Amino acid sequence: MFNLEDYETVEERLIKFWKDYPDGRIDTSLVEHTLQRFIVKASIYRTEVDAQAWSTGFAEETVSTRGVNATSALENCETSAIGRALANAGYASKGKRPSREEMAKVKQAEPKPFAQKLAEKITCQ
């Protein structure tokens, strides 16, 4: 089990980056996509004229029937890629590379222990 408070949001990382590099830039590109899946690459530049990226990050999202990926999987993917690129550039001061948004998805997907599932099943009957 983990604590979401140990992870920064992408917005928190962006605020730090723009403070340090007000002339920086962030580029994103759709690397691969199908009707159900997206892969996005984000590139971080310290200035708007830098020829090479300072850091990069990739993210993958799958369209789902619930949650943010039901309506905005591509946008969510882009945000995650930016968060990863910022972490690769050192903007993960709490020492946690994934963003809070990424870890929230993990928390939702965590399987329940068998004892908890059994207790819920007994309670519902």
Chimera marker file (.cmm) of the C-alpha trace (Angstrom):
<marker_set name="trace">
<marker id="1" x="0.000" y="0.000" z="0.000" r="1" g="1" b="0" radius="0.5"/>
<marker id="2" x="1.229" y="3.503" z="-0.696" r="1" g="1" b="0" radius="0.5"/>
<marker id="3" x="0.251" y="7.029" z="0.237" r="1" g="1" b="0" radius="0.5"/>
<marker id="4" x="-0.857" y="9.319" z="-2.630" r="1" g="1" b="0" radius="0.5"/>
<marker id="5" x="0.363" y="12.324" z="-0.610" r="1" g="1" b="0" radius="0.5"/>
<marker id="6" x="3.938" y="11.113" z="-1.236" r="1" g="1" b="0" radius="0.5"/>
<marker id="7" x="3.526" y="11.901" z="-4.940" r="1" g="1" b="0" radius="0.5"/>
<marker id="8" x="3.436" y="15.272" z="-6.684" r="1" g="1" b="0" radius="0.5"/>
<marker id="9" x="0.886" y="16.241" z="-9.277" r="1" g="1" b="0" radius="0.5"/>
<marker id="10" x="2.008" y="17.129" z="-12.789" r="1" g="1" b="0" radius="0.5"/>
<marker id="11" x="0.771" y="20.654" z="-12.087" r="1" g="1" b="0" radius="0.5"/>
<marker id="12" x="3.137" y="20.956" z="-9.104" r="1" g="1" b="0" radius="0.5"/>
<marker id="13" x="6.039" y="19.861" z="-11.292" r="1" g="1" b="0" radius="0.5"/>
<marker id="14" x="5.035" y="22.309" z="-14.030" r="1" g="1" b="0" radius="0.5"/>
<marker id="15" x="4.933" y="25.226" z="-11.581" r="1" g="1" b="0" radius="0.5"/>
<marker id="16" x="8.517" y="24.455" z="-10.494" r="1" g="1" b="0" radius="0.5"/>
<marker id="17" x="9.713" y="24.055" z="-14.086" r="1" g="1" b="0" radius="0.5"/>
<marker id="18" x="8.177" y="27.340" z="-15.304" r="1" g="1" b="0" radius="0.5"/>
<marker id="19" x="9.633" y="29.145" z="-12.273" r="1" g="1" b="0" radius="0.5"/>
<marker id="20" x="13.131" y="27.835" z="-13.104" r="1" g="1" b="0" radius="0.5"/>
<marker id="21" x="12.803" y="28.165" z="-16.886" r="1" g="1" b="0" radius="0.5"/>
<marker id="22" x="10.239" y="30.843" z="-17.832" r="1" g="1" b="0" radius="0.5"/>
<marker id="23" x="11.588" y="30.750" z="-21.410" r="1" g="1" b="0" radius="0.5"/>
<marker id="24" x="11.439" y="26.971" z="-21.597" r="1" g="1" b="0" radius="0.5"/>
<marker id="25" x="9.138" y="24.925" z="-23.731" r="1" g="1" b="0" radius="0.5"/>
<marker id="26" x="7.371" y="21.591" z="-23.650" r="1" g="1" b="0" radius="0.5"/>
<marker id="27" x="6.600" y="19.728" z="-26.847" r="1" g="1" b="0" radius="0.5"/>
<marker id="28" x="4.414" y="16.658" z="-27.073" r="1" g="1" b="0" radius="0.5"/>
<marker id="29" x="3.895" y="14.246" z="-29.927" r="1" g="1" b="0" radius="0.5"/>
<marker id="30" x="1.568" y="11.354" z="-30.527" r="1" g="1" b="0" radius="0.5"/>
<marker id="31" x="3.927" y="8.436" z="-31.125" r="1" g="1" b="0" radius="0.5"/>
<marker id="32" x="1.354" y="5.722" z="-31.702" r="1" g="1" b="0" radius="0.5"/>
<marker id="33" x="-2.410" y="5.410" z="-31.547" r="1" g="1" b="0" radius="0.5"/>
<marker id="34" x="-5.287" y="3.096" z="-32.231" r="1" g="1" b="0" radius="0.5"/>
<marker id="35" x="-8.960" y="3.524" z="-31.434" r="1" g="1" b="0" radius="0.5"/>
<marker id="36" x="-8.265" y="2.172" z="-27.931" r="1" g="1" b="0" radius="0.5"/>
<marker id="37" x="-4.658" y="3.119" z="-27.084" r="1" g="1" b="0" radius="0.5"/>
<marker id="38" x="-2.351" y="6.137" z="-27.153" r="1" g="1" b="0" radius="0.5"/>
<marker id="39" x="1.392" y="6.601" z="-26.648" r="1" g="1" b="0" radius="0.5"/>
<marker id="40" x="2.641" y="10.169" z="-26.215" r="1" g="1" b="0" radius="0.5"/>
<marker id="41" x="6.182" y="11.516" z="-25.944" r="1" g="1" b="0" radius="0.5"/>
<marker id="42" x="6.887" y="14.761" z="-24.104" r="1" g="1" b="0" radius="0.5"/>
<marker id="43" x="10.117" y="16.703" z="-24.563" r="1" g="1" b="0" radius="0.5"/>
<marker id="44" x="11.316" y="19.356" z="-22.102" r="1" g="1" b="0" radius="0.5"/>
<marker id="45" x="13.529" y="22.244" z="-23.246" r="1" g="1" b="0" radius="0.5"/>
<marker id="46" x="15.184" y="24.795" z="-20.950" r="1" g="1" b="0" radius="0.5"/>
<marker id="47" x="14.743" y="27.552" z="-23.538" r="1" g="1" b="0" radius="0.5"/>
<marker id="48" x="12.428" y="27.935" z="-26.484" r="1" g="1" b="0" radius="0.5"/>
<marker id="49" x="15.392" y="27.915" z="-28.897" r="1" g="1" b="0" radius="0.5"/>
<marker id="50" x="17.159" y="24.777" z="-27.611" r="1" g="1" b="0" radius="0.5"/>
<marker id="51" x="17.728" y="22.336" z="-30.463" r="1" g="1" b="0" radius="0.5"/>
<marker id="52" x="17.877" y="19.234" z="-28.262" r="1" g="1" b="0" radius="0.5"/>
<marker id="53" x="15.522" y="18.225" z="-25.506" r="1" g="1" b="0" radius="0.5"/>
<marker id="54" x="16.812" y="18.384" z="-21.942" r="1" g="1" b="0" radius="0.5"/>
<marker id="55" x="14.639" y="15.417" z="-21.003" r="1" g="1" b="0" radius="0.5"/>
<marker id="56" x="11.852" y="13.271" z="-22.401" r="1" g="1" b="0" radius="0.5"/>
<marker id="57" x="9.103" y="11.060" z="-21.081" r="1" g="1" b="0" radius="0.5"/>
<marker id="58" x="6.619" y="8.609" z="-22.539" r="1" g="1" b="0" radius="0.5"/>
<marker id="59" x="3.156" y="7.571" z="-21.403" r="1" g="1" b="0" radius="0.5"/>
<marker id="60" x="0.576" y="5.049" z="-22.538" r="1" g="1" b="0" radius="0.5"/>
<marker id="61" x="-3.160" y="5.166" z="-21.911" r="1" g="1" b="0" radius="0.5"/>
<marker id="62" x="-6.005" y="2.907" z="-22.925" r="1" g="1" b="0" radius="0.5"/>
<marker id="63" x="-9.556" y="4.064" z="-23.539" r="1" g="1" b="0" radius="0.5"/>
<marker id="64" x="-11.829" y="2.675" z="-20.826" r="1" g="1" b="0" radius="0.5"/>
<marker id="65" x="-15.519" y="2.667" z="-20.020" r="1" g="1" b="0" radius="0.5"/>
<marker id="66" x="-15.147" y="4.675" z="-16.791" r="1" g="1" b="0" radius="0.5"/>
<marker id="67" x="-13.001" y="7.369" z="-15.279" r="1" g="1" b="0" radius="0.5"/>
<marker id="68" x="-11.041" y="10.009" z="-17.123" r="1" g="1" b="0" radius="0.5"/>
<marker id="69" x="-9.985" y="7.607" z="-19.881" r="1" g="1" b="0" radius="0.5"/>
<marker id="70" x="-13.611" y="7.124" z="-20.902" r="1" g="1" b="0" radius="0.5"/>
<marker id="71" x="-13.691" y="10.656" z="-22.326" r="1" g="1" b="0" radius="0.5"/>
<marker id="72" x="-10.127" y="12.019" z="-22.295" r="1" g="1" b="0" radius="0.5"/>
<marker id="73" x="-7.591" y="9.207" z="-22.694" r="1" g="1" b="0" radius="0.5"/>
<marker id="74" x="-5.410" y="11.172" z="-25.115" r="1" g="1" b="0" radius="0.5"/>
<marker id="75" x="-5.339" y="14.277" z="-22.917" r="1" g="1" b="0" radius="0.5"/>
<marker id="76" x="-4.587" y="12.142" z="-19.867" r="1" g="1" b="0" radius="0.5"/>
<marker id="77" x="-1.782" y="10.449" z="-21.779" r="1" g="1" b="0" radius="0.5"/>
<marker id="78" x="-0.246" y="13.781" z="-22.732" r="1" g="1" b="0" radius="0.5"/>
<marker id="79" x="-0.340" y="14.986" z="-19.119" r="1" g="1" b="0" radius="0.5"/>
<marker id="80" x="1.280" y="11.757" z="-17.920" r="1" g="1" b="0" radius="0.5"/>
<marker id="81" x="4.053" y="12.057" z="-20.512" r="1" g="1" b="0" radius="0.5"/>
<marker id="82" x="4.765" y="15.621" z="-19.392" r="1" g="1" b="0" radius="0.5"/>
<marker id="83" x="4.884" y="14.455" z="-15.770" r="1" g="1" b="0" radius="0.5"/>
<marker id="84" x="7.361" y="11.724" z="-16.669" r="1" g="1" b="0" radius="0.5"/>
<marker id="85" x="9.569" y="14.103" z="-18.667" r="1" g="1" b="0" radius="0.5"/>
<marker id="86" x="9.602" y="16.552" z="-15.755" r="1" g="1" b="0" radius="0.5"/>
<marker id="87" x="10.512" y="13.737" z="-13.347" r="1" g="1" b="0" radius="0.5"/>
<marker id="88" x="13.364" y="12.743" z="-15.673" r="1" g="1" b="0" radius="0.5"/>
<marker id="89" x="14.546" y="16.370" z="-15.517" r="1" g="1" b="0" radius="0.5"/>
<marker id="90" x="14.656" y="16.194" z="-11.720" r="1" g="1" b="0" radius="0.5"/>
<marker id="91" x="11.224" y="17.641" z="-10.933" r="1" g="1" b="0" radius="0.5"/>
<marker id="92" x="10.157" y="14.892" z="-8.552" r="1" g="1" b="0" radius="0.5"/>
<marker id="93" x="11.430" y="16.419" z="-5.330" r="1" g="1" b="0" radius="0.5"/>
<marker id="94" x="9.685" y="13.943" z="-3.066" r="1" g="1" b="0" radius="0.5"/>
<marker id="95" x="11.796" y="11.216" z="-4.645" r="1" g="1" b="0" radius="0.5"/>
<marker id="96" x="8.871" y="9.578" z="-6.408" r="1" g="1" b="0" radius="0.5"/>
<marker id="97" x="9.081" y="9.411" z="-10.188" r="1" g="1" b="0" radius="0.5"/>
<marker id="98" x="5.436" y="8.655" z="-11.013" r="1" g="1" b="0" radius="0.5"/>
<marker id="99" x="3.018" y="11.541" z="-10.682" r="1" g="1" b="0" radius="0.5"/>
<marker id="100" x="0.137" y="11.527" z="-8.223" r="1" g="1" b="0" radius="0.5"/>
<marker id="101" x="-2.233" y="11.111" z="-11.175" r="1" g="1" b="0" radius="0.5"/>
<marker id="102" x="-0.426" y="7.942" z="-12.290" r="1" g="1" b="0" radius="0.5"/>
<marker id="103" x="-0.421" y="6.482" z="-8.802" r="1" g="1" b="0" radius="0.5"/>
<marker id="104" x="-4.126" y="7.245" z="-8.349" r="1" g="1" b="0" radius="0.5"/>
<marker id="105" x="-4.781" y="4.951" z="-11.327" r="1" g="1" b="0" radius="0.5"/>
<marker id="106" x="-2.718" y="2.219" z="-9.667" r="1" g="1" b="0" radius="0.5"/>
<marker id="107" x="-4.627" y="2.655" z="-6.429" r="1" g="1" b="0" radius="0.5"/>
<marker id="108" x="-7.932" y="2.244" z="-8.289" r="1" g="1" b="0" radius="0.5"/>
<marker id="109" x="-6.639" y="-0.914" z="-9.966" r="1" g="1" b="0" radius="0.5"/>
<marker id="110" x="-5.262" y="-2.516" z="-6.794" r="1" g="1" b="0" radius="0.5"/>
<marker id="111" x="-6.948" y="-5.855" z="-6.287" r="1" g="1" b="0" radius="0.5"/>
<marker id="112" x="-8.790" y="-6.308" z="-3.016" r="1" g="1" b="0" radius="0.5"/>
<marker id="113" x="-7.435" y="-8.969" z="-0.661" r="1" g="1" b="0" radius="0.5"/>
<marker id="114" x="-9.400" y="-12.208" z="-0.714" r="1" g="1" b="0" radius="0.5"/>
<marker id="115" x="-10.623" y="-11.721" z="2.875" r="1" g="1" b="0" radius="0.5"/>
<marker id="116" x="-12.043" y="-8.299" z="1.979" r="1" g="1" b="0" radius="0.5"/>
<marker id="117" x="-13.809" y="-9.661" z="-1.123" r="1" g="1" b="0" radius="0.5"/>
<marker id="118" x="-15.275" y="-12.512" z="0.914" r="1" g="1" b="0" radius="0.5"/>
<marker id="119" x="-16.490" y="-10.149" z="3.636" r="1" g="1" b="0" radius="0.5"/>
<marker id="120" x="-18.158" y="-7.891" z="1.043" r="1" g="1" b="0" radius="0.5"/>
<marker id="121" x="-19.827" y="-10.868" z="-0.600" r="1" g="1" b="0" radius="0.5"/>
<marker id="122" x="-21.168" y="-12.155" z="2.732" r="1" g="1" b="0" radius="0.5"/>
<marker id="123" x="-22.421" y="-8.643" z="3.657" r="1" g="1" b="0" radius="0.5"/>
<marker id="124" x="-24.292" y="-8.271" z="0.342" r="1" g="1" b="0" radius="0.5"/>
<marker id="125" x="-26.212" y="-11.539" z="0.720" r="1" g="1" b="0" radius="0.5"/>
<link id1="1" id2="2" r="1" g="1" b="0" radius="0.2"/>
<link id1="2" id2="3" r="1" g="1" b="0" radius="0.2"/>
<link id1="3" id2="4" r="1" g="1" b="0" radius="0.2"/>
<link id1="4" id2="5" r="1" g="1" b="0" radius="0.2"/>
<link id1="5" id2="6" r="1" g="1" b="0" radius="0.2"/>
<link id1="6" id2="7" r="1" g="1" b="0" radius="0.2"/>
<link id1="7" id2="8" r="1" g="1" b="0" radius="0.2"/>
<link id1="8" id2="9" r="1" g="1" b="0" radius="0.2"/>
<link id1="9" id2="10" r="1" g="1" b="0" radius="0.2"/>
<link id1="10" id2="11" r="1" g="1" b="0" radius="0.2"/>
<link id1="11" id2="12" r="1" g="1" b="0" radius="0.2"/>
<link id1="12" id2="13" r="1" g="1" b="0" radius="0.2"/>
<link id1="13" id2="14" r="1" g="1" b="0" radius="0.2"/>
<link id1="14" id2="15" r="1" g="1" b="0" radius="0.2"/>
<link id1="15" id2="16" r="1" g="1" b="0" radius="0.2"/>
<link id1="16" id2="17" r="1" g="1" b="0" radius="0.2"/>
<link id1="17" id2="18" r="1" g="1" b="0" radius="0.2"/>
<link id1="18" id2="19" r="1" g="1" b="0" radius="0.2"/>
<link id1="19" id2="20" r="1" g="1" b="0" radius="0.2"/>
<link id1="20" id2="21" r="1" g="1" b="0" radius="0.2"/>
<link id1="21" id2="22" r="1" g="1" b="0" radius="0.2"/>
<link id1="22" id2="23" r="1" g="1" b="0" radius="0.2"/>
<link id1="23" id2="24" r="1" g="1" b="0" radius="0.2"/>
<link id1="24" id2="25" r="1" g="1" b="0" radius="0.2"/>
<link id1="25" id2="26" r="1" g="1" b="0" radius="0.2"/>
<link id1="26" id2="27" r="1" g="1" b="0" radius="0.2"/>
<link id1="27" id2="28" r="1" g="1" b="0" radius="0.2"/>
<link id1="28" id2="29" r="1" g="1" b="0" radius="0.2"/>
<link id1="29" id2="30" r="1" g="1" b="0" radius="0.2"/>
<link id1="30" id2="31" r="1" g="1" b="0" radius="0.2"/>
<link id1="31" id2="32" r="1" g="1" b="0" radius="0.2"/>
<link id1="32" id2="33" r="1" g="1" b="0" radius="0.2"/>
<link id1="33" id2="34" r="1" g="1" b="0" radius="0.2"/>
<link id1="34" id2="35" r="1" g="1" b="0" radius="0.2"/>
<link id1="35" id2="36" r="1" g="1" b="0" radius="0.2"/>
<link id1="36" id2="37" r="1" g="1" b="0" radius="0.2"/>
<link id1="37" id2="38" r="1" g="1" b="0" radius="0.2"/>
<link id1="38" id2="39" r="1" g="1" b="0" radius="0.2"/>
<link id1="39" id2="40" r="1" g="1" b="0" radius="0.2"/>
<link id1="40" id2="41" r="1" g="1" b="0" radius="0.2"/>
<link id1="41" id2="42" r="1" g="1" b="0" radius="0.2"/>
<link id1="42" id2="43" r="1" g="1" b="0" radius="0.2"/>
<link id1="43" id2="44" r="1" g="1" b="0" radius="0.2"/>
<link id1="44" id2="45" r="1" g="1" b="0" radius="0.2"/>
<link id1="45" id2="46" r="1" g="1" b="0" radius="0.2"/>
<link id1="46" id2="47" r="1" g="1" b="0" radius="0.2"/>
<link id1="47" id2="48" r="1" g="1" b="0" radius="0.2"/>
<link id1="48" id2="49" r="1" g="1" b="0" radius="0.2"/>
<link id1="49" id2="50" r="1" g="1" b="0" radius="0.2"/>
<link id1="50" id2="51" r="1" g="1" b="0" radius="0.2"/>
<link id1="51" id2="52" r="1" g="1" b="0" radius="0.2"/>
<link id1="52" id2="53" r="1" g="1" b="0" radius="0.2"/>
<link id1="53" id2="54" r="1" g="1" b="0" radius="0.2"/>
<link id1="54" id2="55" r="1" g="1" b="0" radius="0.2"/>
<link id1="55" id2="56" r="1" g="1" b="0" radius="0.2"/>
<link id1="56" id2="57" r="1" g="1" b="0" radius="0.2"/>
<link id1="57" id2="58" r="1" g="1" b="0" radius="0.2"/>
<link id1="58" id2="59" r="1" g="1" b="0" radius="0.2"/>
<link id1="59" id2="60" r="1" g="1" b="0" radius="0.2"/>
<link id1="60" id2="61" r="1" g="1" b="0" radius="0.2"/>
<link id1="61" id2="62" r="1" g="1" b="0" radius="0.2"/>
<link id1="62" id2="63" r="1" g="1" b="0" radius="0.2"/>
<link id1="63" id2="64" r="1" g="1" b="0" radius="0.2"/>
<link id1="64" id2="65" r="1" g="1" b="0" radius="0.2"/>
<link id1="65" id2="66" r="1" g="1" b="0" radius="0.2"/>
<link id1="66" id2="67" r="1" g="1" b="0" radius="0.2"/>
<link id1="67" id2="68" r="1" g="1" b="0" radius="0.2"/>
<link id1="68" id2="69" r="1" g="1" b="0" radius="0.2"/>
<link id1="69" id2="70" r="1" g="1" b="0" radius="0.2"/>
<link id1="70" id2="71" r="1" g="1" b="0" radius="0.2"/>
<link id1="71" id2="72" r="1" g="1" b="0" radius="0.2"/>
<link id1="72" id2="73" r="1" g="1" b="0" radius="0.2"/>
<link id1="73" id2="74" r="1" g="1" b="0" radius="0.2"/>
<link id1="74" id2="75" r="1" g="1" b="0" radius="0.2"/>
<link id1="75" id2="76" r="1" g="1" b="0" radius="0.2"/>
<link id1="76" id2="77" r="1" g="1" b="0" radius="0.2"/>
<link id1="77" id2="78" r="1" g="1" b="0" radius="0.2"/>
<link id1="78" id2="79" r="1" g="1" b="0" radius="0.2"/>
<link id1="79" id2="80" r="1" g="1" b="0" radius="0.2"/>
<link id1="80" id2="81" r="1" g="1" b="0" radius="0.2"/>
<link id1="81" id2="82" r="1" g="1" b="0" radius="0.2"/>
<link id1="82" id2="83" r="1" g="1" b="0" radius="0.2"/>
<link id1="83" id2="84" r="1" g="1" b="0" radius="0.2"/>
<link id1="84" id2="85" r="1" g="1" b="0" radius="0.2"/>
<link id1="85" id2="86" r="1" g="1" b="0" radius="0.2"/>
<link id1="86" id2="87" r="1" g="1" b="0" radius="0.2"/>
<link id1="87" id2="88" r="1" g="1" b="0" radius="0.2"/>
<link id1="88" id2="89" r="1" g="1" b="0" radius="0.2"/>
<link id1="89" id2="90" r="1" g="1" b="0" radius="0.2"/>
<link id1="90" id2="91" r="1" g="1" b="0" radius="0.2"/>
<link id1="91" id2="92" r="1" g="1" b="0" radius="0.2"/>
<link id1="92" id2="93" r="1" g="1" b="0" radius="0.2"/>
<link id1="93" id2="94" r="1" g="1" b="0" radius="0.2"/>
<link id1="94" id2="95" r="1" g="1" b="0" radius="0.2"/>
<link id1="95" id2="96" r="1" g="1" b="0" radius="0.2"/>
<link id1="96" id2="97" r="1" g="1" b="0" radius="0.2"/>
<link id1="97" id2="98" r="1" g="1" b="0" radius="0.2"/>
<link id1="98" id2="99" r="1" g="1" b="0" radius="0.2"/>
<link id1="99" id2="100" r="1" g="1" b="0" radius="0.2"/>
<link id1="100" id2="101" r="1" g="1" b="0" radius="0.2"/>
<link id1="101" id2="102" r="1" g="1" b="0" radius="0.2"/>
<link id1="102" id2="103" r="1" g="1" b="0" radius="0.2"/>
<link id1="103" id2="104" r="1" g="1" b="0" radius="0.2"/>
<link id1="104" id2="105" r="1" g="1" b="0" radius="0.2"/>
<link id1="105" id2="106" r="1" g="1" b="0" radius="0.2"/>
<link id1="106" id2="107" r="1" g="1" b="0" radius="0.2"/>
<link id1="107" id2="108" r="1" g="1" b="0" radius="0.2"/>
<link id1="108" id2="109" r="1" g="1" b="0" radius="0.2"/>
<link id1="109" id2="110" r="1" g="1" b="0" radius="0.2"/>
<link id1="110" id2="111" r="1" g="1" b="0" radius="0.2"/>
<link id1="111" id2="112" r="1" g="1" b="0" radius="0.2"/>
<link id1="112" id2="113" r="1" g="1" b="0" radius="0.2"/>
<link id1="113" id2="114" r="1" g="1" b="0" radius="0.2"/>
<link id1="114" id2="115" r="1" g="1" b="0" radius="0.2"/>
<link id1="115" id2="116" r="1" g="1" b="0" radius="0.2"/>
<link id1="116" id2="117" r="1" g="1" b="0" radius="0.2"/>
<link id1="117" id2="118" r="1" g="1" b="0" radius="0.2"/>
<link id1="118" id2="119" r="1" g="1" b="0" radius="0.2"/>
<link id1="119" id2="120" r="1" g="1" b="0" radius="0.2"/>
<link id1="120" id2="121" r="1" g="1" b="0" radius="0.2"/>
<link id1="121" id2="122" r="1" g="1" b="0" radius="0.2"/>
<link id1="122" id2="123" r="1" g="1" b="0" radius="0.2"/>
<link id1="123" id2="124" r="1" g="1" b="0" radius="0.2"/>
<link id1="124" id2="125" r="1" g="1" b="0" radius="0.2"/>
</marker_set>
